[in-house]
Amino acid sequence: MKFGMVDKFGRRIDYLRVSVTDRCNLRCIYCKLDDFTLLEREEILTLEETAHIIKLASELGIRKVRITGGEPLIRKNIIHLIQMIGNISSINDIAITTNGTLLPEFAKELFTAGIKRVNISLDTLKRERFKEITKQDKLNNVLDGIKTVLRLGFEPVKINVVVIKGLNEDEILDFAELTKRKPLVVRFIEHMPIKEPHSYFSLGCIKEKLMTIGELTPVSTLKGNGPAFYMKYKNAKGAIGIIAPMSEGFCNDCNRLRLTADGRLFPCLMSEKFVDLKGPIRSGGTDREIKHLIKDAILLKPLSPIDSNGSRIIKKPMASIGG
C-alpha cells in the first residue's frame, strides 16, 4: 500500500512493538509482576505465528518493528524470530528493548541477525539500589552489556531511565554525565504511576536538574521512532532524551501498535481495547481476514487515552503489554 495504514485521526501507523514473552529475569517494582498471572506456554504465540503477523502487518504498511518482553532475550530461539523478521523485505528497521542482563551473551548474535539499535532499561548505577529495584544483583551484567554493544557498533545505544520520586531522582546527573564521556543516549522517562501518584517526578523537575551541569541544545538527527525530545551538552559524545507521557503526552504523533505475547493487538498503550489475532490464526483464519482485524485495531486507536477525570494513569501492569 502506497500510503500504509492511517487511523481516523490522520496518523500514519507504521511501527509495531512486539512482546515475545510476559516473563522476565528481573522483578522491577513498577512492572507489577505480582499483579497478574503469567501466561501458560500454549497461550503464547509461536515464533512462526508472530513472524506471520508481522509479515501481514508489513503488507499493510508496518515498516518498523521493536522486540520487547517481559525480557525478550529469555525467549527461546529469539534470534530465529529476528532472522525471520529480517527476511521480510518491507521491514526496514528492527530494534530491541532489553534489561541488558543477557546482552553480553546475545549481543553479537543480535547484531549479526540484523538488529543495530538497542534500548536498555536501567534505572540506577548503584549496585544496592539496583538490587532494591529489580530484586536481582545483576548491575554488572548490564554494564558489561552496554560496553559490549558499544564495542560491536550498535547505534544508537539508548539507556531508558524511569525517574521515580523518592527512589532514583538523585541519579539524574550521574546518568547525564555518562553522555559527556560515552556515545550513549540517556532517555529520562516520566514514571506513569499505577497506584502511586506520589512517585511522579515531572518533566520540569528533570530539566531543572539537567541544566545545573551545563547548557543543553536540541538534537534532531537521532535514529528512532519514539516520542523523545533530544538534547546534548556541548562537546558531549552522547545525548539526552526526555519522554514525558504525563506532562506533555505524545498521542498526536503516535504511530504504533502493540502486539502482546498472547496475540492481542493493542492500538494504544493505555487503552483497554484490543483485537485478538491468535484465535483467528489458530482457527484457520485467512491472511485476508487477519489483515482486516489489523485494520480494525487501527480504527479503535483513540486520539488520547485521557479519561473523563483527566487521568492518564495506566490501569494494567506494564509487563502485561510489553511496556
Backbone torsions as a table, in degrees:
resi	resn	phi	psi	omega
1	MET	NA	130.7	-173.5
2	LYS	-62.3	-42.2	-174.1
3	PHE	-105.5	3.2	178.9
4	GLY	65.2	-156.5	-178.1
5	MET	-94.7	133.2	177.7
6	VAL	-127.1	130.4	-179.1
7	ASP	-81.3	179.5	-174.0
8	LYS	-71.3	-6.1	176.5
9	PHE	-105.4	8.4	175.8
10	GLY	85.8	8.4	179.1
11	ARG	-84.2	130.6	178.2
12	ARG	-80.1	125.9	-176.6
13	ILE	-104.3	108.2	-176.5
14	ASP	-134.0	13.0	-171.1
15	TYR	-131.5	125.6	-179.2
16	LEU	-121.7	121.9	172.1
17	ARG	-93.7	129.3	-172.5
18	VAL	-120.9	111.8	174.3
19	SER	-84.8	123.8	-177.2
20	VAL	-100.1	-8.2	177.4
21	THR	-162.9	151.5	174.0
22	ASP	-98.6	3.9	-178.8
23	ARG	-94.7	156.5	180.0
24	CYS	-148.8	153.1	177.4
25	ASN	-93.3	3.9	171.3
26	LEU	-119.5	167.5	179.7
27	ARG	-128.5	56.6	-174.0
28	CYS	-59.0	138.1	-169.1
29	ILE	-63.4	-30.7	-176.4
30	TYR	-88.0	-8.4	177.6
31	CYS	-77.6	-18.6	177.3
32	LYS	57.6	45.9	-178.7
33	LEU	-63.4	-19.4	179.7
34	ASP	-84.3	-3.3	-175.8
35	ASP	-94.8	-1.8	178.4
36	PHE	-146.9	160.1	-177.1
37	THR	-90.3	131.2	179.4
38	LEU	-64.8	148.1	-179.2
39	LEU	-70.2	147.3	170.1
40	GLU	-74.3	155.4	-175.1
41	ARG	-56.9	-41.1	-177.1
42	GLU	-70.2	-14.7	177.9
43	GLU	-80.3	-18.9	-175.6
44	ILE	-87.0	138.0	176.5
45	LEU	-57.3	140.2	171.2
46	THR	-70.5	163.8	178.0
47	LEU	-61.3	-37.2	-179.8
48	GLU	-67.9	-39.3	176.8
49	GLU	-64.6	-41.5	178.9
50	THR	-62.3	-47.0	179.9
51	ALA	-62.5	-36.6	-179.4
52	HIS	-67.2	-41.8	176.6
53	ILE	-61.2	-43.6	179.5
54	ILE	-61.8	-40.4	179.4
55	LYS	-62.5	-45.3	179.6
56	LEU	-64.3	-40.2	178.4
57	ALA	-64.6	-36.2	179.4
58	SER	-66.0	-31.8	178.5
59	GLU	-70.5	-16.5	177.2
60	LEU	-97.0	-11.4	178.2
61	GLY	133.6	-4.2	176.2
62	ILE	-69.6	129.4	-178.6
63	ARG	-121.0	-18.4	-174.3
64	LYS	-126.5	135.6	-179.0
65	VAL	-129.9	133.8	172.8
66	ARG	-120.9	127.8	178.5
67	ILE	-88.4	128.0	179.2
68	THR	-134.0	-174.9	176.6
69	GLY	-132.7	-135.8	12.1
70	GLY	27.7	-146.9	174.9
71	GLU	-104.3	108.0	-172.8
72	PRO	-62.6	-27.3	-175.6
73	LEU	-75.8	-5.9	173.8
74	ILE	-90.0	-6.9	177.7
75	ARG	-72.8	125.5	-178.3
76	LYS	-60.3	134.2	177.8
77	ASN	63.5	30.6	-179.2
78	ILE	-60.1	-31.9	179.4
79	ILE	-63.4	-36.9	178.2
80	HIS	-61.7	-41.3	177.6
81	LEU	-61.7	-44.6	-179.3
82	ILE	-62.2	-38.8	177.0
83	GLN	-64.2	-40.1	178.2
84	MET	-63.6	-41.3	178.2
85	ILE	-65.0	-39.7	179.8
86	GLY	-62.4	-22.9	179.0
87	ASN	-84.5	-3.4	175.9
88	ILE	-84.9	110.0	-168.1
89	SER	-61.3	-31.3	-176.0
90	SER	-85.2	-6.2	173.5
91	ILE	-86.1	117.0	-175.3
92	ASN	-109.7	4.2	-179.2
93	ASP	-154.2	120.1	176.0
94	ILE	-123.5	127.1	179.5
95	ALA	-132.6	172.6	-179.8
96	ILE	-142.2	144.5	170.9
97	THR	-113.4	127.5	-174.1
98	THR	-142.3	159.0	173.8
99	ASN	-81.3	-5.6	171.5
100	GLY	86.5	-10.0	-174.7
101	THR	-66.3	-27.0	-177.9
102	LEU	-105.0	4.7	-178.9
103	LEU	-61.7	-37.6	178.1
104	PRO	-56.2	-31.7	-179.4
105	GLU	-83.2	-37.7	-169.0
106	PHE	-105.2	-12.3	-170.4
107	ALA	-56.2	-46.2	-177.0
108	LYS	-63.6	-42.6	178.8
109	GLU	-65.0	-39.6	177.9
110	LEU	-60.9	-45.3	-178.5
111	PHE	-62.7	-44.0	180.0
112	THR	-65.7	-34.9	-178.2
113	ALA	-74.4	-14.2	175.0
114	GLY	122.7	-1.5	176.8
115	ILE	-87.0	124.5	179.9
116	LYS	-118.4	-14.5	179.8
117	ARG	-114.5	134.3	-178.8
118	VAL	-137.8	135.7	172.0
119	ASN	-109.0	129.8	-178.3
120	ILE	-116.8	122.5	179.4
121	SER	-82.7	118.9	-177.7
122	LEU	-151.4	116.1	-172.4
123	ASP	-104.8	-2.2	179.3
124	THR	-158.0	151.8	174.7
125	LEU	-106.7	8.4	-178.3
126	LYS	-106.0	128.2	-173.4
127	ARG	-59.3	-48.8	-176.9
128	GLU	-66.0	-37.2	178.1
129	ARG	-68.9	-36.8	176.1
130	PHE	-58.1	-42.8	178.3
131	LYS	-64.2	-36.9	179.1
132	GLU	-66.5	-42.5	-176.3
133	ILE	-74.4	-42.4	-171.0
134	THR	-103.9	-11.7	-175.9
135	LYS	66.2	17.2	179.0
136	GLN	-137.3	151.7	179.7
137	ASP	-101.2	71.9	-173.1
138	LYS	-129.4	22.9	-179.8
139	LEU	-60.6	-41.9	-178.9
140	ASN	-62.4	-33.2	175.9
141	ASN	-61.0	-44.1	-178.8
142	VAL	-65.6	-45.2	-179.7
143	LEU	-63.0	-38.1	175.8
144	ASP	-65.9	-37.4	178.3
145	GLY	-63.1	-40.3	178.4
146	ILE	-63.0	-44.9	177.9
147	LYS	-59.9	-39.3	-177.0
148	THR	-66.9	-45.8	-177.6
149	VAL	-69.9	-31.7	175.1
150	LEU	-66.2	-41.8	-180.0
151	ARG	-65.0	-37.0	-177.9
152	LEU	-75.6	-19.3	177.7
153	GLY	102.9	16.1	172.5
154	PHE	-59.8	140.6	-178.4
155	GLU	-161.0	124.9	-3.1
156	PRO	-82.0	159.1	170.6
157	VAL	-104.6	115.2	-175.9
158	LYS	-109.5	135.4	175.9
159	ILE	-106.7	118.1	179.9
160	ASN	-94.1	118.5	-178.4
161	VAL	-115.7	110.5	174.3
162	VAL	-81.0	118.5	-176.1
163	VAL	-91.0	118.1	-177.2
164	ILE	-119.3	119.9	-178.0
165	LYS	-59.1	132.2	179.4
166	GLY	84.8	-1.9	-178.9
167	LEU	-120.8	-53.0	-174.2
168	ASN	-141.4	11.1	179.9
169	GLU	-64.6	-18.4	178.2
170	ASP	-75.1	-5.5	179.2
171	GLU	-104.1	5.0	-179.2
172	ILE	-54.9	-45.5	-177.4
173	LEU	-71.2	-31.9	176.6
174	ASP	-61.9	-44.0	177.9
175	PHE	-67.0	-40.9	-179.7
176	ALA	-61.1	-39.2	180.0
177	GLU	-62.7	-30.0	178.3
178	LEU	-57.4	-36.6	-176.5
179	THR	-70.1	-18.8	177.6
180	LYS	-76.0	-28.7	-174.3
181	ARG	-102.7	-25.5	-173.6
182	LYS	-129.1	152.6	179.0
183	PRO	-78.3	58.3	-179.9
184	LEU	-109.3	148.0	171.7
185	VAL	-107.5	108.4	179.1
186	VAL	-94.4	121.0	-177.6
187	ARG	-111.9	118.3	177.9
188	PHE	-90.0	126.1	-174.3
189	ILE	-116.3	125.1	174.1
190	GLU	-60.5	133.2	177.1
191	HIS	-69.6	128.5	173.7
192	MET	-94.2	97.1	-172.7
193	PRO	-66.9	139.9	177.0
194	ILE	-91.6	-52.3	179.7
195	LYS	-132.0	5.5	-172.8
196	GLU	-128.2	72.7	-179.3
197	PRO	-59.2	-21.2	179.3
198	HIS	-69.6	-12.4	-177.7
199	SER	-86.3	-1.8	-176.1
200	TYR	-73.9	127.5	176.5
201	PHE	-121.1	116.1	-164.5
202	SER	-76.8	162.5	173.9
203	LEU	-53.8	-45.5	-179.0
204	GLY	-59.7	-40.8	179.4
205	CYS	-68.0	-38.3	178.3
206	ILE	-63.3	-48.0	179.9
207	LYS	-61.3	-39.9	-179.0
208	GLU	-60.3	-42.5	178.5
209	LYS	-66.0	-44.5	-176.4
210	LEU	-60.6	-35.4	-176.4
211	MET	-74.2	-9.5	-179.3
212	THR	-75.7	-14.5	-178.1
213	ILE	-117.2	14.4	176.2
214	GLY	149.8	160.9	178.3
215	GLU	-79.9	139.9	179.9
216	LEU	-110.8	134.9	177.3
217	THR	-117.3	146.0	-177.3
218	PRO	-62.0	147.9	176.0
219	VAL	-125.8	134.1	-176.6
220	SER	-125.6	13.3	-173.4
221	THR	-111.8	9.1	-178.0
222	LEU	-78.9	141.9	176.3
223	LYS	-76.1	143.5	176.0
224	GLY	154.3	166.5	-175.8
225	ASN	-122.0	5.2	-172.7
226	GLY	-92.5	-174.8	-172.7
227	PRO	-95.8	13.7	-175.5
228	ALA	-71.7	148.3	170.1
229	PHE	-102.7	127.0	-170.8
230	TYR	-108.8	143.4	178.8
231	MET	-144.0	169.1	174.1
232	LYS	-152.0	156.5	174.2
233	TYR	-82.2	156.6	179.7
234	LYS	-58.9	130.0	178.6
235	ASN	65.0	13.3	178.8
236	ALA	-72.6	146.1	176.8
237	LYS	-78.7	-24.9	-178.8
238	GLY	-119.3	-159.8	-176.3
239	ALA	-145.2	166.6	178.0
240	ILE	-113.2	136.5	173.5
241	GLY	-123.8	149.3	175.8
242	ILE	-129.4	129.4	175.6
243	ILE	-117.8	119.0	-171.4
244	ALA	-123.0	73.3	-178.2
245	PRO	-65.8	-25.5	-178.0
246	MET	-88.7	-45.8	-176.5
247	SER	-73.5	-43.6	-171.8
248	GLU	-119.0	-30.5	-174.8
249	GLY	68.4	166.1	178.8
250	PHE	-148.8	27.1	-174.4
251	CYS	-67.1	-33.3	-175.2
252	ASN	-60.4	-26.5	-177.4
253	ASP	-112.0	13.0	-175.4
254	CYS	-64.9	128.1	-176.7
255	ASN	-121.1	21.8	-167.5
256	ARG	-125.2	158.0	167.7
257	LEU	-122.6	161.1	179.5
258	ARG	-129.2	122.5	176.8
259	LEU	-102.7	121.1	-179.6
260	THR	-83.3	166.1	-177.5
261	ALA	-62.1	-26.0	179.7
262	ASP	-98.2	17.0	169.3
263	GLY	86.8	18.6	174.9
264	ARG	-93.8	133.0	-179.4
265	LEU	-104.0	109.9	-179.0
266	PHE	-96.4	128.8	176.2
267	PRO	-79.8	-15.1	-176.1
268	CYS	-149.2	137.4	-179.7
269	LEU	-55.0	-42.3	-172.6
270	MET	-101.8	10.2	178.2
271	SER	-91.7	149.8	175.6
272	GLU	-88.3	-7.9	-175.9
273	LYS	-86.3	142.5	178.4
274	PHE	-155.8	168.0	173.8
275	VAL	-118.7	130.2	179.4
276	ASP	-82.3	125.5	176.8
277	LEU	-106.5	-27.2	-176.7
278	LYS	-63.8	-46.5	-178.4
279	GLY	-56.5	-54.2	179.5
280	PRO	-60.9	-37.8	179.0
281	ILE	-63.6	-44.5	-176.6
282	ARG	-77.2	-15.4	178.2
283	SER	-99.2	11.6	174.4
284	GLY	93.3	18.3	178.7
285	GLY	-61.2	142.2	-179.5
286	THR	-77.4	163.9	177.1
287	ASP	-58.8	-39.7	179.7
288	ARG	-61.4	-41.3	179.6
289	GLU	-66.3	-40.4	179.1
290	ILE	-64.9	-40.3	178.1
291	LYS	-62.0	-39.6	178.0
292	HIS	-62.7	-37.3	178.2
293	LEU	-66.5	-39.3	177.1
294	ILE	-62.0	-41.5	176.9
295	LYS	-64.1	-36.6	177.5
296	ASP	-60.9	-38.8	179.4
297	ALA	-62.4	-38.0	178.4
298	ILE	-60.5	-40.5	-178.9
299	LEU	-68.1	-21.4	178.7
300	LEU	-83.7	-9.7	-173.7
301	LYS	-68.0	119.7	-179.0
302	PRO	-80.1	160.5	173.8
303	LEU	-68.2	-36.4	179.5
304	SER	-155.9	144.6	179.2
305	PRO	-87.3	8.9	-178.4
306	ILE	-63.4	131.0	-178.9
307	ASP	-87.7	-176.0	-174.3
308	SER	-64.4	-18.8	177.8
309	ASN	-93.7	4.0	-178.4
310	GLY	78.4	16.4	-175.2
311	SER	-88.4	141.5	172.5
312	ARG	-109.6	8.9	-173.5
313	ILE	-70.4	122.6	-177.9
314	ILE	-65.8	144.5	-171.5
315	LYS	-107.2	0.8	179.8
316	LYS	-135.6	155.9	-178.0
317	PRO	-60.4	136.3	-179.1
318	MET	-58.9	-36.7	-176.8
319	ALA	-64.8	-22.7	-176.0
320	SER	-73.9	-16.8	-179.7
321	ILE	-126.0	11.0	176.6
322	GLY	88.1	13.9	176.8
323	GLY	73.8	NA	NA
